[in-house]
Amino acid sequence: MKKVNWFVVLAGGAVGLAAVLLTFFGNPANMGFCIACFLRDIVGACGMHGAAVVQYVRPEIVGLVLGAFIMSVATKEFRAKAGSSPAVRFVLGALVMIGALVFLGCPLRMVLRLAGGDLNALTATVGFAVGIFIGTRFLNMGFSLKRAYDAPKAEGAVLPAVMAGLFLLFLIAPALFKMSEKGPGSMQAPVLLAFGIALVVGALAQKGRLCMAGGIRDSIMFQDFKLLYGFVAIFAVALIGNLALGSFKLGFESQPVAHSAHLWNFLGMVVVGWGSVLLGGCPLRQLILAGSGNGDSAVTVFGMMTGAAIAHNFGLAGAADSVNEAGEYIVGGIKQNGQVAVFIALALLLVISLVHLPKKNK
C-alpha cells in the first residue's frame, strides 16, 4: 500500500470512530454522521421546511467544512475554482439529496447502518453500486460538465464563511432557530464535542481524499481500489465500536430511523450513486471540496439543501418504521409522490447524462 492509501484508511477509521462516539454521546443510532440527514436538519432549523422532528443546526456539518478549509489552507491546497456548469450541479445536488432522503441516509450513513446491523441498507448498497456503474458508463462515453476556472479566493471561501456565520449565530442566539423537541432532530451530541470531532474528521477527509462514490467508481473504471480502503475502514471501525457498546442489532425490522421498503431503498440510492458520479463525488466529498475552495461544490451543497427542503415540503422523503403509543409496529416507506419523484429524478439524470456527452462531428 502506498503512503496515500494509509491516509485514506486513517480518514475512514476516524469517520467510523467519530460516528460511534457521536452516537454514544447523543446522536441518533446509526447516525453518528449523515451528510444528507444533517443538512436536512440545518435546513429545517432555518425554517426552510416544517418537519418538526428534523430541525437542528448540526455542528458536524460546520466542523467538516471548516476542518477541510483549515487543512487545505495549512497544506497550501486551497484553490478557488468555479464555473463548471454550476446550474446543472445545483440540480444534481437536489436530486442526490432527494434520493438519499428516500432511503433515509447518504452513502456514509448507508455504511454506518450496515455496521449497526441494519440489513435494509444492503439493497441500498446494491442500488448505490448500480447507480455508480451507470454513471461510469457515461463517463467512459465522454460525459463532462466542463472544466472549472480559477476564481477569486473569496469565491472559494463562500461555504466556509456561510457555515462559520451560521454556527456563530447559533451559539450566540439559538432562539432564532427552530429546534426539534422530539424525533431524530432532538437527539444531539454536545455541541462543542460534535464540532471538535467533525473538525478533525474534515481535516483528515480533505487530506485523504475520502469519497464513498469515488472508491467504487475508481475500482470499476481503473481497477484502482485505494479509496475503497477508506470505505472498509469506516465499516470495520464502526462495526467494532457497535459490538463493543452493545448497539449492534442485526435484522430488517425496528432499525433506528429506517424503513424496509427495499425497492425504494434500492432506487433511491441508484439516484445517489449516479448523481454522485456525474458530480465527481459523494455528498461528503462535496462538503470537503467546498471547504477546500471549490465554488462548484458549494453550489452543489446549496442544491442539496434545497433538495432537502423540497423533499420534506412535498412529502417525498421516506417515513421510518416506528412503534406507536399502543405498542403497535407501524411500517414506514415511501408515499406515492415520493415514488414519482424517484422516477423523475432518474429521468432527469438520464437527460443530463445524454446532453453532456460530446457532440459527434457531422
Protein Blocks (a to p, Z undefined) as FASTA:
>chain_A
ZZklmmmmmmmmmmmmmmmmmmmnopaehilbafklmmmmmmmmnopaccfklgcddfkl
mmmmmmmmmmmmmnopaccdehiakllmmmmmmmmmmmmmmnopafklmmmmmmnopakl
mmmmmmmmmmmmmmmmmmmnopaebjaddddfklmmmmmmmmmmmmmmmmmmmmlpccdf
edjklpccdfklmmmmmmmmmmmmmmnopafklmmmmmmmnopaklmmmmmmmmmmmmmm
mmmnopaccdjehpahiafbfklmmmmmmmmmmmmmmnopafklmmmmmmnopaklmmmm
mmmmmmmmmmmmnopaccdddddfkopacdedddfklmmmmmmmmmmmmmmmmmmpccdd
ZZ
